[in-house]
């Protein structure tokens, strides 16, 4: 298993992988530091909203956590199949083992290697952010413990995407990554929580929207039910692989806010269950491959 783990790290460190990762994390830390220092006010729905210390901290930390998660998702979509399968899905047995090993151990050994890479990325990101903005986590009532807990839930969303990506790649071949991208985008579209729920504390009133579809968006914008159709959509989001929703719960936890209703906490066990199912089906398909 250690050989499989090491093989993933060797693949990751080849080329520009570490340099790109470090530059991206430095850029995110720099942007977060700038956002934490913003002052003044802005207009939202005709009302002037002052930017206080607590709001600045939530905006900056929320953006930073989201940005790191998005970078991890993009890295998974572009490099994930190579990290995990190493060409084995196309009939090319990798030469990174020194002893016979079952296909299940091969698959899950490399998955653990990928997860260790992403855990290291999160640790490096939090370290750099603390280095750039040492006072950020102590302002606005946001603590390091909560941010770490939120980061773990954001990482769970990446695990879910990894499991879905692996299954689709083994099932659909080269189109698997595109299908996983569509599923990720669909999960974000169905959550619709980023700008209104996390960047600002101001709720857009229905009369200012003036659109028939506003009641469908209201539960996502404000965290409150808005009729039967909204409840149906909410239920579908919880049944749909909740990539975005589990990460939204992570942001809630990190910022110490209750944007989503309590029912959306089901996204966390849901992500665990979906991940286990996807990995189980992927393992069954992989065992039938001709290597």
N, C-alpha and C positions, 0 to 999 in steps of 0.2 A: 504493500500500500504506500509505503514511503517513496518507492521508486516512481509510482504514478503521481504522487503529490509533487515530487521534485520535477517530474517531466512537465507539469503544467507551469511551474515557476520558470523553468528554462524557456518554454515557449513565450511566456509573458515578457521576460527580460530581453529576448532577442529583438533587434531592431530598435524602434523608437518608442516602444511601449512604456517603459518607466519614465522617459523624458516627457512624453506627451501627458502622462498621468500627473507628474509633478507640476508641469506648467499649468495644466487645467486647475489643479487644486490651489496653486498659488494665485491664479487669476480669480477664482471664486473667493478666496480669503481676502484678497485686495478689494473686490467689489463689496463684500459684506462689511468690511471696515469702513468703506466710504458711505454705505447706506446707514450704518450706525451713527454716523456723524451728521446726517442731514438735519437741517433746522428749518423752521418756517411753518407754512400751512399750504393746503391745496383746496380746490373746490370740487365737491362731489354732489351731484344733483342740486346745484345752485346753493349749497351750503358750504361755508368755510370750515374746514376741519384743521385744527392745530395738530402739529406733529410733536407729541410729547416724548419723553425718554422711554416710557414703556412701549409705545407704539413703534418707535424707532428700533428698539431691540427685537420686537416680535417680527417686524418686517425683515430686518437683516438676517436673523437666525432662520426664519421660515424660508427666505430665498436661498440661503446657503445650503440648508438641508435638501431642499428641492433640487438645486443645481447639482449637488453631488450625486443624488439619486438618479437624475436624468443622465449624467455622464456614465454612471455605472450601467444603466439600461442600454445606452448606445454602445458601450463597450461589449456588453453581452450579445447584442444583436449582430454586431460586426465580427466579433472574434470568438464568441461563445462556442459555436459548433467545433471550431478548430481546437480550442482548448480542451474540450471534453472528448470528442470523437477521434481527433488526430488522424482523420482520413479513413478510419475503420468502417464508417458507414458506406464508403464507396469501394470497399473490397481491398483496401490497402492496410494490412496489419501493421501497426506501429512497432518499431524496434526499440522500445524504451523499457523492456522488461528483461530480467535475467532468469526468470523461472516461470513455469506454466501458471496461469491464473485463470479463474473463471471469468466469463463475460460480465457477470454481475459485479464482481469485485473490480474488474477493470473500469466499468462504467462509473460506479460509485466512488472509486478511488480518485478518479479524475474530477468528479463533481466536487469532492471534498477539497481538492486542490484549487479549483476555481473559487469556491467559497472562502478559502483562506486568503486568496488574492484580494477578494472584495472586502473581507474583514480588515485586511491590512490597509486598503485604500481608505476605509472609514476611519481607522485609527490615525492614519497620517493626516487626513482632512481635519479631524477634530484637534489634533496637535498643532497644525499650522494655524487654524483659526484662533486657538488660544494664544499662540505666539504673536499673531498680528493684532488681536484685540483682547488683551488680557482682562479688561474690565467689562466686556460685553455680557458675559454670562451672569455677572453679579448685578446687572441693571435690569430694570423692568420686571423683576420677580422671576426671571428665567435662570434655573440652576443647571449645573453640569450634569447632575444625576438624571434630570428629566431629559436633557438633550441626548445623553447616551441611550436612555430608554427609547426615545423617539428614533434615534439612528438604528437601533436594533429592529424596530418595526419597519423602517424604510428598507433595511437589508432583507427582511422577510419578503417584501414585495419583489425584490430582485431575485430571491430564491424561487418565488412563484413564476416569474417570467422565465428564469432559467429552465425550470421543469417543463413549462409549456413550449419553450423554444426547442428543447431536446426532443420532446415527443413529436412535434410538428416536423422537425428536420428528419427524423427517422421515418416518419410516415409519408411525408410529401416530398422529401428530397430537398433540392435547392430552393423550392418555393416555401419551405418551412419557415425561414427567417422572415419572409415577406408576410406570411400569415400571422406569425407572432407579432410583428410590428402592427398589423391591423388590429389584432386583439388588444394590444397595449393602448393604441389610439382610441379604440372603442371604450375601454375601461376609463380613460381620462374624459372622454366626451360624456359618459354616463355619470361621472362624479361631479363635474362642473363646479369645482369648489375653490380653485386656486385664487383668482383675483379677489373676488368678493369676500370669501370666507377667511382668508389667511393674510392677505396684504392689508386689508382695511377693516376697521371696526364699524363701518357705516353700512347700513342696509338700504338698498335701493327700493323706495316705495313703489307699490304696484301702479299707482296713478301716473307716475313719471315714465313708466315703461310703455303703457298703452298698447299692449300686444296680447293676443289671445293665448300665446304660449307661455306667458309669464307664470301662471299658476303651476306649470310643469317644472319651471326652473326654481321656483321659490324655495322648495325644501332643500335644494342644493345650495342656494345662496344664503339662506338664513338658518337652516337646520330645523325648520318647523314643517309639519305635514301641511299639504295644501290640496286635499281632495283625493278622490279615488285613483285617478290616473297617476298622480304623483306617488301614491302608495304602491301602485303596481310597478312603476319604474324603480322605486326604491327596492322592492322585492327582487326585481330582475337583477339589479346591481349586486345585491348580496348573493344571488345564485351564480351570476356571471363571475368568472375568475377575477376576484377583487384586487387586481394589481394596484390600481390607483387608490381604492378605498382604504386598503390596509396601510398604505403610505400616508393617506390623509389622517388616519387615526394616529399614526406616528407623529405627525406634525402637531396634532391636538395635544398629545402627551408632552412633547418637547416644549411647547409654548404654554402649557398649563391652562388650556382653554377648552371649552365644551362646545365646539361648533356643530359637530354632528350629533344627532339623537343617540341615545344609549343603544338603540338597536343596531347601529352601525358598528358597534364593537364586535358584532358577529363576523365582521370582515377578518378579524385576526384568526380565530379558529378556522374560518372558512379558507383562508390562505394556506393554513397548515394542511387541511384535508385535501384541497385541490392539488397542492404540491405533491403529497404522498400518492394520490391517484395518478397524476401525470407521470411521475417517476416510475411507478409500478408498470403502467402501460408501456412506457418507453423501454423499460428493461425487457419486457416480453417481446417487443418488436426487435430489440437489439440481439436477443438470443437466437432469433431466426435468420439473422443476416449471414450472408456468406462472406467470411473474412479471409 
